[in-house]
Amino acid sequence: MERLDFVVIGAGAAGEAAVHAALERGRTVAVVERELFGGSCPFWACIPSKSLLHAAGEHRHGYTWQRASDRRDYMINREHIDWPDDSGHVKAIESAGGRTFRGVARIAGPGQVEVRAGDGSVQRIEARTIVVATGSRPRIPDIEGLADAEPWTNREATSTRELPRSVVFLGGGATGVELASVYARFGVETALVHSHDRLLDKDHPRNGEAAARILKDDGVELRLGARASRVRPRAGAGDAHVVELSDGGYVEGERIVVALGRAFDLDGLGLENVGVDPARLKPDGRLRIADDVYLIGDPAGPELFTHVGYYQGGLAIRMALGEDVAPDYRAIPRAVFVAPEIASVGMDVERARAAGVDAFELVADFATTARGYELEAKFGHLAIVVDRASGQLVGASIVAPDASAAIHEPTLAIQARIPMATLAGMIHAFPSTSRVFDGLYAQAIGKLGGERVTA
């Protein structure tokens, strides 16, 4: 094979974005994927979980699990088969001019990647630039008895065609919260164990409190501030697994779902052949880990989101081609698609102050707004965090039915450093969730000592 411009290792969200960005610029590209082209998002994570969340929200109106399962299978291209069909992703790359290889990739040296196919054959690809986009896998903790209980991860939890009688989720991040809501709404006896005293502990405190209220309303048993210390497989009622907790209590479930973070598959990739120690991996601020070697997606951080992977994929290609751009992570939106939705961006007020920002926070109760009254909302909020020195937003959080959409206004404001006076002068559609920001911006103008702009 002639020497290509790029070889991308991994065809998940980040890898696909890099491939298409390079092809759109007329470059030659090969991409290597060891499992499913498209990665986790369309088959085991984003797409099936959101399909199931929609169905769970309609369950009380007659949306059965069978219908939900069939719809999920349609969404992940798994109708009437056991393994998803990723041919659409392959065709999209090949029709754009890219070359696809299915197998295990290993960097053999600068600009050299070896691909071992399923039949054991090895093919070498040479390229000017290597882009590593190997993604991540569920992290399984070393808990006594857990392996013998054959725990599920998000893969099994989002793809099962038969609901268990009961389930225990380990982990109260976005994955655990979303899937616990799904299972509980479909009538599965559901418990969630989280070692912190609030859910979504890396998010805004109010968002974590809202997540707890949502799950309790859904019927989830929450065991916060405790961790699983031991599992006794099939020792409970009806052969359920018993999960002993650090606080002396226990929960039982026919299935245990582990949602305790992700691990990165970088060992065996051959990074040492380009002078990189996988144990001390750190991009240089421009996603570069060695000369003409870039790292994107989950292993690159700072957040393990599909949208961050897409962002980094395009940026890596642009930087490799000499464009004067660099990643900017100040405005990464986060969303949890429960009902109501939970979203945030930037820093909460405590983190902002810890970072040396002279910040203040303003909060509006969503339930008592025009939009909240329309929807008969029981609770919710919109909050903004403002830097006194610059008069700009540094953070925001929302709990509302359309929070995942409304969060993009403050995201843009943070990204573009829009002055508060400009935000306060916006016209928002009435009555919308975003319209609530009018009052918050006006209050901020008042606290900043400027002209008060009325809503």
ABEGO torsion letter per residue (X at the ends): XBBBABBBBEABAAAAAAAAAAAAAGBBBBBBBABBBGEAAAAABAAAAAAAAAAAAAAAAGBBAAAAAAAAAAAAGABGBABBBAAAAAAAAAAAGBBBBBEBBBBAEBGBBBBBBAAGBBBBBBBABBBBBAEBBBBBBBBBGAAAAGBBBAAAAAABABBBABBBBBEABAAAAAAAAAAAAAGBBBBBBBABABBGAABBAAAAAAAAAAAAAAGBBBBBGBBBABBBBGABBGGBBBBBBAAGBBBBBABBBBBAEBBBBABGAGAAAAGBBAAABBBAGAGBABBGBBBBEAAAOABBBAAAAAAAAAAAAAAAAGBBBBBBAABBBBBBABOBBBBBBEBBAAAAAAAGBBBBBBBBBAAABAAAAAAGBABEBBBBBBBAAAGBBABBBBBBAAAAAAAAAAAAAAAAGBBAAAAAABBBBOBBAAAAAAAAAAAAAAAAGBBBBBX
